[in-house]
Amino acid sequence: MSVVRTRRRPLLVLAVAVCMAAGLSGPLVSGATAAPAPVATKIHKVELTAVEVPQSAPGKPSALVAAGTSFGIKVTFSDGTQELPASYTKDTTVTFSVVDSAQFPGSPEQTASLGSKKTLVVPAGQPSASASGFTLTADNRVRLQAQVTAGTKEAKAFDVQFSPDIDVASSVSKLQTDGTANFLSTVDQSTPCSPTKQVPYCADLFLPNGSVDGARMSLGLCDTFYCGTSRRPLLQLLVGLEGKYPDPTNPATVVYRCDKTVCGNVGVPQIPVRVTLEATGAIAVAPACTAKGEVNAGADFCVDYKQSTKDNAGDVYIYVLFVKDARVTIG
């Protein structure tokens, strides 16, 4: 019996020693204080993602958005120097609203509104998030305000942030991106468009030399800032024409079509066409072409009244010739 007890005793002592060591090591680890993880102090950026604009197009807008068509928003948080999450412990909800343009506050013309989806949730521990399914009504110089409405107390205290100003077009058409196609309509068809009483303006774009990497054409509103008279249609070409059309006798051509209910009582040569090469800014009356089908020497565009006509129904077709991208309105 004494031999058995002698052999067990060292085992018992060893077991107790191991338990004591384990007990000592636990409090040392749990008592260590880790440095708090860095988190954001502001909404860094609000980006809109919609119809992609050809890279060759000059004067590209920050986003090409069509009314009633879904677009996306990406929100990024930071501390001013690097992207960081707004919180590691809670999701952060960002709510969006339409506000006056930064350049033109209090504009009485601005009537745009978010038609669907007004929030985006950034998961806890993430510096950014994106969501789609947003829509806007047509208007010019629109910007979105982003405000944290749910999350940590610190995140809800962030200053609001704004998207860039954008023009929301009534419609956006796009040409295939391989550059070989040579026709585009504002109604996205393969044949020339037809204006109606309900939709009195439309346009067709003819590209005899094709395009560098596709084309986009939007039809929107030309308010008093751009045109001097409110609510004219505004056509925008985003092609990248420069370098593709060096011969002024073989230009790109827009046929601007106007329904008889709007243009039928005016003689074709008396209908002014306003053009600008700038992405934003005022738009001025374009010169008439001196020769049919040819851009004037040294010019970037002109109105070809020699080709322009009025059909038997009274609808007006105005031909505008280009060698560079532009924004156009008639009337």
VMD Tcl script that draws the C-alpha trace (Angstrom):
set ca {
  {0.00 0.00 0.00}
  {2.81 2.45 0.86}
  {4.43 1.91 -2.52}
  {1.29 2.85 -4.38}
  {0.87 6.12 -2.51}
  {4.47 7.07 -3.12}
  {4.03 6.71 -6.90}
  {0.81 8.74 -7.05}
  {2.07 11.69 -5.05}
  {4.36 13.20 -7.73}
  {1.53 12.95 -10.26}
  {-0.80 14.81 -7.94}
  {1.76 17.55 -7.29}
  {2.39 17.92 -11.02}
  {-1.31 18.24 -11.75}
  {-1.72 20.94 -9.12}
  {1.30 22.80 -10.50}
  {-0.16 22.78 -14.01}
  {-3.50 24.10 -12.75}
  {-1.78 26.91 -10.85}
  {0.21 27.88 -13.95}
  {-2.95 27.97 -16.01}
  {-4.66 30.09 -13.40}
  {-1.80 32.57 -13.38}
  {-1.54 32.86 -17.15}
  {-5.27 33.65 -17.73}
  {-5.49 37.01 -15.89}
  {-2.28 38.24 -17.49}
  {-3.70 37.86 -21.04}
  {-7.22 39.14 -20.35}
  {-5.91 42.13 -18.48}
  {-3.92 43.49 -21.49}
  {-5.41 46.68 -23.03}
  {-5.49 46.81 -26.85}
  {-5.29 50.15 -28.64}
  {-8.70 51.26 -29.97}
  {-9.14 50.66 -33.69}
  {-9.10 53.91 -35.72}
  {-12.45 54.98 -37.16}
  {-13.58 57.66 -39.61}
  {-14.47 61.21 -38.63}
  {-16.33 62.28 -41.77}
  {-18.17 61.25 -44.91}
  {-15.36 61.47 -47.43}
  {-17.03 61.10 -50.81}
  {-20.41 60.54 -52.48}
  {-20.16 59.08 -55.99}
  {-22.90 58.30 -58.51}
  {-22.53 55.41 -60.93}
  {-24.80 55.12 -63.96}
  {-24.34 54.96 -67.75}
  {-20.63 54.69 -68.51}
  {-19.28 57.54 -70.65}
  {-16.77 56.75 -73.44}
  {-13.25 57.55 -72.28}
  {-12.52 59.45 -75.49}
  {-15.39 61.92 -74.94}
  {-14.20 65.37 -73.80}
  {-16.05 67.36 -71.16}
  {-17.43 64.23 -69.52}
  {-20.02 64.79 -66.77}
  {-19.33 63.32 -63.33}
  {-22.23 60.94 -63.94}
  {-24.60 60.33 -66.84}
  {-28.02 59.72 -65.31}
  {-31.37 59.33 -67.07}
  {-34.66 60.14 -65.37}
  {-36.43 57.09 -63.98}
  {-33.47 54.82 -64.77}
  {-31.70 53.09 -61.91}
  {-28.28 54.38 -60.86}
  {-25.92 53.56 -58.02}
  {-24.36 55.49 -55.17}
  {-21.09 54.78 -53.37}
  {-20.31 56.40 -50.00}
  {-16.81 56.41 -48.52}
  {-15.78 57.35 -44.96}
  {-12.35 58.64 -43.89}
  {-10.47 60.66 -41.31}
  {-9.33 63.09 -44.00}
  {-6.19 61.16 -44.90}
  {-7.23 57.52 -45.29}
  {-10.39 55.47 -45.75}
  {-11.71 54.16 -42.44}
  {-14.98 52.69 -41.14}
  {-17.40 54.98 -39.35}
  {-17.76 52.33 -36.64}
  {-16.57 48.82 -35.82}
  {-19.60 48.03 -33.69}
  {-22.63 49.25 -35.62}
  {-23.90 49.52 -39.16}
  {-24.11 53.08 -40.45}
  {-27.18 54.26 -42.38}
  {-26.75 57.14 -44.83}
  {-29.87 58.97 -46.04}
  {-29.95 60.95 -49.29}
  {-32.00 63.97 -50.36}
  {-31.99 66.37 -53.33}
  {-30.71 69.86 -52.54}
  {-30.00 73.02 -54.52}
  {-26.87 73.14 -56.63}
  {-23.82 74.44 -54.81}
  {-23.34 77.00 -57.59}
  {-26.97 78.07 -57.88}
  {-28.67 77.85 -54.45}
  {-32.37 78.59 -54.28}
  {-33.01 78.03 -57.99}
  {-36.80 78.22 -58.45}
  {-36.60 75.94 -61.49}
  {-35.16 72.96 -59.67}
  {-37.84 70.33 -59.16}
  {-35.89 67.05 -59.13}
  {-36.69 64.43 -56.53}
  {-35.49 60.96 -55.62}
  {-38.08 58.60 -57.01}
  {-36.93 55.46 -55.20}
  {-34.44 54.19 -52.64}
  {-33.20 56.95 -50.35}
  {-30.81 55.12 -47.98}
  {-27.62 53.07 -48.05}
  {-26.22 50.95 -45.19}
  {-22.47 50.71 -44.64}
  {-21.75 47.53 -42.63}
  {-19.89 47.81 -39.33}
  {-16.13 47.81 -39.82}
  {-16.30 48.79 -43.51}
  {-15.01 52.12 -44.92}
  {-17.44 52.22 -47.86}
  {-20.49 50.66 -49.43}
  {-22.44 50.86 -52.68}
  {-26.09 50.39 -53.52}
  {-28.15 50.52 -56.70}
  {-31.83 51.11 -57.35}
  {-31.87 54.91 -56.96}
  {-33.85 57.01 -59.47}
  {-34.25 60.75 -60.10}
  {-36.65 62.91 -62.05}
  {-35.26 65.02 -64.92}
  {-33.63 68.34 -64.02}
  {-30.38 70.29 -64.31}
  {-27.67 71.03 -61.75}
  {-28.92 68.49 -59.23}
  {-26.85 67.31 -56.28}
  {-27.53 64.81 -53.52}
  {-26.95 65.42 -49.84}
  {-25.72 62.48 -47.77}
  {-26.35 62.44 -44.00}
  {-25.75 59.73 -41.41}
  {-29.11 59.00 -39.80}
  {-28.39 55.76 -37.89}
  {-25.27 54.27 -36.34}
  {-23.01 55.27 -33.48}
  {-23.40 58.61 -31.73}
  {-20.11 59.76 -33.29}
  {-21.15 58.80 -36.82}
  {-24.48 60.61 -36.52}
  {-22.54 63.78 -35.69}
  {-20.66 63.74 -39.04}
  {-21.13 66.79 -41.26}
  {-23.26 66.19 -44.35}
  {-21.51 65.57 -47.66}
  {-22.66 66.26 -51.23}
  {-22.40 64.57 -54.60}
  {-21.10 66.53 -57.60}
  {-23.70 68.55 -59.50}
  {-25.30 66.52 -62.28}
  {-27.79 67.05 -65.09}
  {-30.48 64.36 -65.07}
  {-31.40 63.70 -68.71}
  {-34.84 62.73 -69.94}
  {-33.23 59.89 -71.90}
  {-29.79 58.44 -72.59}
  {-28.94 56.37 -75.68}
  {-25.73 54.41 -76.18}
  {-23.88 53.07 -79.17}
  {-21.93 49.82 -79.10}
  {-18.43 50.29 -77.74}
  {-16.37 48.72 -80.53}
  {-16.55 51.97 -82.53}
  {-17.84 50.42 -85.77}
  {-21.54 51.42 -85.53}
  {-22.46 54.72 -87.15}
  {-26.04 55.51 -86.11}
  {-27.64 56.45 -82.80}
  {-31.05 57.86 -81.93}
  {-32.37 59.43 -78.73}
  {-34.97 56.65 -78.73}
  {-32.23 54.00 -79.11}
  {-33.60 52.55 -82.34}
  {-31.84 51.42 -85.50}
  {-33.99 53.72 -87.67}
  {-34.54 57.50 -87.60}
  {-36.81 58.73 -84.82}
  {-40.18 60.42 -85.25}
  {-41.30 63.31 -83.02}
  {-44.84 63.24 -81.64}
  {-47.17 65.65 -79.90}
  {-46.42 63.89 -76.61}
  {-42.62 63.80 -77.21}
  {-42.07 66.74 -79.60}
  {-38.27 66.55 -79.80}
  {-35.93 63.73 -80.77}
  {-32.62 63.45 -82.58}
  {-30.53 61.10 -84.72}
  {-26.74 60.99 -84.80}
  {-24.90 59.85 -87.95}
  {-21.20 58.93 -87.59}
  {-19.78 58.11 -91.05}
  {-16.33 57.41 -89.56}
  {-17.68 55.57 -86.53}
  {-16.38 56.46 -83.06}
  {-13.31 55.74 -80.98}
  {-14.97 53.69 -78.24}
  {-18.72 54.04 -78.64}
  {-21.04 56.99 -78.19}
  {-23.65 58.33 -75.80}
  {-26.37 60.84 -76.57}
  {-28.63 62.36 -73.91}
  {-31.72 64.52 -74.24}
  {-32.63 66.68 -71.28}
  {-33.72 70.16 -70.25}
  {-32.12 73.46 -71.18}
  {-33.04 75.85 -68.38}
  {-32.58 79.63 -68.26}
  {-28.97 79.37 -67.11}
  {-27.97 77.43 -70.21}
  {-30.33 78.82 -72.83}
  {-31.94 82.03 -71.62}
  {-35.42 80.52 -72.04}
  {-36.64 77.89 -69.62}
  {-37.27 74.27 -70.45}
  {-35.99 73.91 -74.00}
  {-34.70 70.42 -74.86}
  {-30.93 70.02 -74.53}
  {-29.08 67.42 -76.59}
  {-25.63 66.30 -75.43}
  {-23.16 64.37 -77.59}
  {-20.53 62.26 -75.82}
  {-18.57 60.60 -78.58}
  {-14.98 61.76 -78.82}
  {-15.21 63.13 -82.36}
  {-11.93 65.02 -82.39}
  {-9.40 63.27 -84.62}
  {-12.03 61.01 -86.20}
  {-13.43 63.71 -88.48}
  {-10.54 65.74 -89.92}
  {-12.35 66.30 -93.22}
  {-14.95 69.11 -92.88}
  {-16.80 67.68 -95.91}
  {-17.41 64.40 -94.05}
  {-18.57 65.51 -90.56}
  {-20.68 63.88 -87.91}
  {-24.30 64.96 -88.32}
  {-27.18 65.40 -85.90}
  {-30.68 65.60 -87.32}
  {-32.74 67.39 -84.68}
  {-36.42 66.56 -85.24}
  {-39.22 68.80 -83.95}
  {-42.95 68.04 -84.05}
  {-45.24 70.34 -86.02}
  {-47.11 71.28 -82.81}
  {-43.94 73.05 -81.62}
  {-42.08 74.09 -84.79}
  {-44.65 73.86 -87.57}
  {-45.53 77.57 -87.70}
  {-41.96 78.80 -88.16}
  {-39.88 78.79 -91.33}
  {-36.91 76.44 -91.10}
  {-34.22 79.15 -91.65}
  {-35.78 81.17 -88.81}
  {-35.32 78.39 -86.24}
  {-32.16 79.14 -84.23}
  {-29.87 76.35 -83.08}
  {-27.72 76.91 -80.02}
  {-24.48 74.98 -79.52}
  {-21.62 74.86 -77.03}
  {-18.52 72.68 -76.81}
  {-18.40 73.06 -73.04}
  {-19.77 70.45 -70.61}
  {-21.43 73.24 -68.62}
  {-22.08 76.90 -69.20}
  {-24.14 79.16 -71.41}
  {-25.04 78.11 -74.93}
  {-25.01 80.46 -77.97}
  {-26.62 80.58 -81.44}
  {-24.56 78.55 -83.94}
  {-23.52 79.90 -87.34}
  {-25.09 78.63 -90.55}
  {-23.02 76.40 -92.82}
  {-21.94 78.15 -96.00}
  {-21.90 74.93 -98.06}
  {-24.30 72.00 -97.93}
  {-22.95 69.04 -95.94}
  {-19.73 70.83 -94.96}
  {-18.48 72.42 -91.73}
  {-17.21 75.96 -92.27}
  {-13.44 76.30 -92.59}
  {-11.80 76.49 -89.17}
  {-15.10 75.88 -87.36}
  {-16.12 73.00 -85.08}
  {-19.83 73.02 -85.98}
  {-22.48 74.79 -88.03}
  {-26.18 74.51 -88.88}
  {-26.85 73.16 -92.36}
  {-30.05 74.98 -93.31}
  {-29.53 73.84 -96.91}
  {-30.28 70.24 -95.87}
  {-32.79 71.15 -93.16}
  {-36.39 70.73 -94.16}
  {-40.05 70.47 -93.15}
  {-41.90 67.29 -94.19}
  {-45.44 66.96 -95.50}
  {-46.81 66.51 -91.98}
  {-45.20 69.79 -90.88}
  {-42.45 68.24 -88.71}
  {-39.10 70.06 -88.91}
  {-35.71 68.38 -89.46}
  {-32.68 70.52 -88.60}
  {-29.21 69.31 -89.68}
  {-26.27 70.25 -87.45}
  {-22.74 69.30 -88.52}
  {-19.88 68.62 -86.07}
  {-16.25 67.71 -85.85}
  {-16.20 67.91 -82.01}
  {-18.55 66.84 -79.22}
  {-21.14 69.44 -78.23}
  {-24.40 70.33 -76.49}
  {-27.24 71.49 -78.74}
  {-30.73 72.99 -78.44}
  {-33.16 74.44 -80.96}
  {-35.70 77.25 -80.77}
}
mol new
graphics top color blue
foreach p $ca { graphics top sphere $p radius 0.5 }
foreach p [lrange $ca 0 end-1] q [lrange $ca 1 end] { graphics top cylinder $p $q radius 0.2 }
display resetview
